[in-house]
Amino acid sequence: MLRIYCDSNIYRYLNPRHPSFTLELLDVFESLKDKMLFTFSDAHLDDLRNSTQKYAEADLLLMGRYVKDNYFMHDLVKNKRTGPYLATPVEAYDNKDYVTYERVLNNPFDVDNLFAGLDEFEGGKAIKDLMKSFFDLPIAAFGTSIEAEKMDIKNKEWFNKLMPNYDPMMSLGNFMNDMFPYSRSLLQNEKELTELRKYIASYMDRDEYSFEKWGIGFNERFKQSALGKSYTEMIEAMLTANQKNDLYQRFSYAYNLLEIYNITQERNSKGLKKFNLHSLNTDALHAWFASFSDYFVTDDKGLQVKASIVYQLLGLPTKVLSSKDFVNHKSILLGQEENYDKFTTAFKYDLKNSLQLYERVDPFKEERVNTFKTTHAYFNYFNRFQIIKSKGNTVCAFYCDRESHGNFFMYREIELIVNKMIDMLGIDSDNRGKYDLEEKEKYQIDEIIRRWNLSDLEFSLLTSSKSWGNFLCLSINFFDID
């Protein structure tokens, strides 16, 4: 199923009271909401964290009509992965603790505040006391010594802003707390981030590597800067050994540093657009969560540009669309919804004209498998098919390959495919009818979810697996289509 991720403003445009409301855009959402999978994420919730309850609820309910419970979040603590979850926008928002978030943001290195829950557990107080003693150590104990007096005037000015009371014998806790006011101002104060960008610009001439002048070639042109590395090489050098395989961290650096190094410069009617680091990072999160979908719809020009750049640098296939582009895609998307005649006609054409990707021969099973890339996405989902020939049997298996880290199926995709198959072929052979999400607990990999029999032809929908993970498969007993 095509996954579609829209930023927060796109959903607001669906409200007739919004100044950017367009009936055409609303019509597209209404036409596609039961045929495509709309997704949302923590970034949508963060956009509302300072909103009144009434305003937040109205936004969440409107968005929920389309995204249903297709929720993406990134777990920074337990497994450090981004995963799809089943939660509506209202449920997900109610589960967020923004009060604690703000408290930690205002005083992040208060050990009593940071480890408040430890007192409830056996041994918790001992752990908290150990952390306090650790924060009381002088920073000199860590081999940290900075000779500020040897810096030039400009660098010393920024050093004093970052660490105004620096002393090698200050405690680690004081060192971190002295740094944090500036870090917090970068997060919250537009002026501070603008000043940082100007400071970097004073050392690095953006004409040598800006995206607007050099396009995606800026990556190599970045070597002309004082850093002497390509942009991707610089990102690679910033990643620790534990982060090398962490695409989330790589993506975050690649997105946020585009603006900080002035590779891109967002502008508005007043000139250079001002924003703080928090808002920049929220945009980065929207782009990240959108990378698990096929389309990212946004009218934010800066977000469009930076998302497109990072997708290209990291080889992610998500397409970036404006709301106008999305409206114009309506007929294309609806044209890929199948009826039986369209399905068989398209399949006959693909058998003769689709691009063959692989061939595998297994002499022990006496099996030959040919894999093809389809000329269109069947049911707006399946973009690959295999012809599997074994002794006395030939089967066609359709599946979806997103060629990215989003290459997995979601439970609501099963529901949509089952419903589309029923629309095309009628009730299934076992008379189970529409898919119930509670069924997800019943099926194991390679078990058939639904089956349809048409004379000598059998369709089977099942979950299966490959080396890259589990996937949704539509298997068809082969028939004479010549």
N, C-alpha and C positions, 0 to 999 in steps of 0.2 A: 504494500500500500504506500502510495506516495505520502511522505511525511512533510508537513508544512509548519514552519515556525515563524510566527509574526511577532514583532516587538510590541511593547505595551501600547504605543500610540495607534497602531493599526486597529487594535480592538476598540479603542476609544472612538475611532472614525465611524464605527458601526452604530454609535448612539445618535439618533436623529437630532439631539440637542447640541451635538458637538459642531463647532464651526466648519470642520473639515468633513462632515458627514456627506457621503455620496450614496445614492440609491444603488448605483451600479456595483459598488464594492460590497454592499450588504447582500445584493442578489448573488454575487459569486460565493460568498460564505454560506448562504442558505442553500445554494445548489450543490455545494461540495461537502457540507458538514457530515453527511452520512455516506460519503464515498471516499473521502480522504481521511488521513489521520492528522489532526491538528495537535501540536504539542506545546507545552509551556514549561517554565523552569523557575528556579529560585530567583533568577534575575528579575522576572516579572513581580515577584513578591517584594524584592528589595526596592523596586521602583515605588512601592506603596508604603514603605516603612514609616515615613513621616506624615502620612495622610490621616485624615480623620477616619474614624471607624465607618461612618456612613458613606464617605467617598470610596474607601477601599472596598467595602462590601459591594457597592454598585459596580465597580470595575471588575471585581472577581466573578460576580454572577454573570455579567455580560460575556466575559471571556470564557467562562465555564460552559456556556451553551455550545461552544465550538470545540474546545480542547477536551471537554469531558473530564476524564481522570488520567490523561496521558502526561504524566509529570516527570521531569528530569531534575535531578539534583546531584551535586558532587559531594561525596563523603571525604572530607579532609582529614578525618580522625582515624576511622576504623580500617577501611580497605583502600582508601585514596583512589576511588574510581567513580566515574559518572555512570549512573544507572537509571533506567526507567522505573518508575514506581506507579502504583495505582492510588491516586489521590486527586480529588477535585481541587481547584484553586482555593476555595473556601477552607477545605480541610487542611491543605498544605500551609496556608497562611496562619490558621489558628494554631498550628503546631510550631510556629516560629516564636522564639523568645527574644524579641527586639529590645525589651527592657534590659535584660542581662547584657545584650550586645552593646548597648549604649553605655552601660556601667563599666564594662571592661574597656571599651574604647576610650572613656574618659580617665581611667586609672588602670592601665593594663598590667602594671608590675606590682600591684598591691597583692601580696601573697595571700592574705586573708580573703580577699575578694576573688582572686584567681582560682583558689582551691577551696572555695567555701563548702563544697559538698563532702570534703574528706573527713570532717569531724564526725560524720555519721557512721563511719566504717572503722572496724578494728585496725589499729595501727595507723589510721589516717592522720592523727595529730603528730605522730613521729615523722611521717613523710613531710608534713607541712613545716615542722621545725627544721628538718634537714634542708628543705628548699630555702628557708629564711637564712640559715647559716651560709648556704651557697651564695645567695644574693649579697651577703655581708662581706664576702671576700673582696680584697682590693683587686682592681683590674690588672695591676702589675703582676699578680700571681698567674695570669694567663699569658704573660709575655707581651702584653699590650703596652706599647709606649710610642707616642706620636710626637715628633719634634715640630710643633706648630711654628716656632720662631724661625724656622728655615723656609717657610712657605712664602710665596709672593703675596702681595697685598690682596689681590682678588681671591686667591684660594684661602687665605687666612680669614677673610671676611665670611666666606661660606662655612669654613670650619667652625668659627665662633658661633655662627647661627645654628649649626648642627649640634655642637657640644659646647655650650656657653661657659660651663664651669669645669672644663677638663683638667684633671689632675691624675697622674698615674696611680696615686694612692687612694683615689676615690673608690667606693664600693661598686661592685658590679650592678647592684640595684640602683644606686644613684646615677651611675653611668648611663644605664638604660632609660631611666626616667628623665634625665637631662636631654637625651636624644629625642624622646618621644614628643615633646611639644612641637618640635619642627616637623616630625613625621606626621603628627596629627593635623598640623596646619596644611601639609601637602594633601592630606586626605579630604579636608573640609574647606580649605580656603583657596578660591580661584586665583587670587593674586600670587600666592606662594608658588603654585605650579607654573604660572606664567613667568615669574622671575627665574625659576629653575631652567625653563626652556630658553630664556634669553641668555642666561649664564652659559649654557651649553653652546648656544649659537655664537657666543663671543669667541669660542675656541674652534668651532667646526662650521665651515661655510656650507650651508645646505645646497647652494647652487652646484656643488660638486656631486651631490647624490640624491637630491629630492625626487620624490615619486612623480610630481607633476612635470618635471623636466626630463626624467630618464625612464619613466614607466617602470616595469618590473626589473629592468636593468639596474635600478638603484642598488640592488643587492650586491652586485660586483663593484659598482661605483663607490660603494661605502668604504672600500679599501683606500680610496683617496683621502679619507678623513684622517684625523689624528690617531684614530684607533688602529688603523692599518689592517683591518680585517673586513671581510664581507659581512653583511648584516647577519646572515645565518651562521657564519663562523663565530661572530660575537655572541649570539644567543647560545650557541653550543658551549662556548667557553664559560658562560655564566652558570651553566647547569652543574650541580654537584654530581658525584658518581651515582648517588641514589636517585637523581632526577633524570638521568640520561634517557630512560625509557618512560618517563612521565610526560605524555603528550599534553596533558592539562597545563603543567608548569611551562613547558616550551611554548604553547599557544599563548598563555598569559603574557610572558615576556615579549614574544614576537608582536603581539597586538599593542600593548601599552607603550613600548619603547618607540613605536613609529611616531607618535606625537611628541614624546619627550626629546627625541633626537631631531625633531623637526623634519623628518622624512615626509610626513604629511602635516598639513596645517589646516585645521578646520577653520572656516571663516563664516561670518554672518554680515549683516548690513553695516555693522560698526567696525568691521575689520577682523582681526584675529579673534577667534572665538575663545572665550575664557571658560575653563571648567576645572574642577578639582580632581584629585586622583581617584576619589571614590566613584564619581560619576563616569570617569574614563574606564575604570575597572568594571563597573556595571555593564557598560557597553561591550567590553571584552567578554564578559560572561554571556551576554546575549549571543554574541557571535560564536562562542564556544558551544553553548547548548544547541544553537541552530545547526552546528556542523554535524549533528546526529540525524538531521533531516535532509530531505532532498532540495527544499526551497527555503530560503530565508527572505521574508518580506519586511522591508523597512523603507520609510521615506527619509530617514536621517542620512544625508549625503556623506557625512564623515564616517558614519558607521558602515555605509555601503562600501566606501573605498577601502577602509582598513580591513573589513571582513574579507573582501575580495582578494586583497593583497596576501593576507595570512593564509587563506584557503589555497591560494596558488603556491605560496612558498612551501607549505606543508603537504601539498598534494591531496587536498580534501575536495571532493567533487560537488559540494553544496553550491547551488546557483543562487545568486543574490538578485532579488527583484524589488522594484518599487510597487506601490499599490496599483499604479496604472498598468505596469507590466503584468501584474497578477490578474487584473480585470481582463487584459487582452489574452491571457492564457486560458481563460474559461473554456472556450470552444475546443481548444486542443485537448484539455484534460477530460472534458466530457466526451469528446470523440473517441477516447481510448476505453470507455466503458463498453463492455462486451454484451452482445447477444449471441445466440448460437451461430447464426449465419456469418456475422462479422468475425467470430472466433475461428471458425473453420476456414474462411477465406484468407484471414491473416496467417493462419498456421500453414496453409498450403504455400502461400507466398514465402514465408520464412524458411520452409524446408528447401526452397530453391535458391533463395537470395541472401539469407542471413550469413553473418561472418562466423566461420568456424574458428574457435579459440584453441581447443585441445582435442587430442585423440588418445585414448588409453586402451590398451589391449591386455587382457588378463588370460594367458593361455591355460591356466589351471581351472578357472571358472568357465573357460570358453566364452568369454564375454568381451564385447567391444563397446566402448563408450565414447561418443562424439559430443562435444559441448559447443553450443552456438550462442552468440549474442543476438537477441531478438531485434527486429527492426522497430518495434515499439513496445511499450510496457503493457502487457496483457493485464486487464483489470486495474490498470495504473499501479501495478505491483511487480509482476514477474518479468524479468529482463534477461533471463537465461533459460535455455532448455537443453536437455540431454536426450539423445537417442541411445538407448541401452539395448543392445542386441545380445541375447544369450541363446543357448541351445533351445530351439522351439518357442522362443518368446521374444517379443519386441515391445518395449515400453518407452513412452516419452515422459520425461519428468521436468516440469517447470519450477524454477525457484528464483529468488531475488538476490543479486550480488551488488551491494552498494560500493564495493571496492574502498571501504574506509572503516574507521573504528565504529561506525554505526551499523555494522553488518550483523545484525541480529533481528529476531522477530519480536514484536510486542503482542501481548494478549489481545488487544483490541484489533490488531491486524487479522488475527484468526476470525474474530467476530465479523469483520467487514467482508473478508473473502467468503466465508460461509454464506452470508446473506446475499452476496453477489452471485454465487453459484446457484443458490435457490432461485434467485430472480431469472437466471439463464436456463436452468435445467429443471426447475420445479423441486418439490419436496424430495429429500434424500431417500435412499433405498430402505433405511431402517426407521424412517418416519420420525426422526429426531427434531427436524425443523430448525428454527432459528437457534443460533449459538447462545448459550448461557455462560457467562464468565465463570461461574462456579465449576464448570466442566474442566477448567485448567488443572484442578487437583486430580482428575481421573486419568489423564493420558500420560503415558511415558513416551520417550523418543521412539520413533518408528511405529507408533500405534496410529491407526486410522481414526481421524476425527469425524469425517463424513464420507459417504460413498454414494455414487449415483450410477445406475445402470440404464443404458440406452441401447436396446437390442443387443448387438455384439460388442458394444463399447462400454467401458467402465472408467469413471472418473473417481479418483481417491484423493482426499486432502489429508495430509499427515504432517507431523513434525519429524524431521530427520536431522542428521548431523554430518558435518564434514570436519576436516582438520581445523578450520577456522571457527567452528562453533555450530550451534544448532540453527536450523532454518526451517521455513515453512515450504512444503513441497506439494504441488498438484501433479499427481501421477495419472497417466492416461494409457490404457492398453492401446497399442498402435492399431491403426486401421488403414485400409487402402484409400489414400487421398489423391491418387493420380487420376 
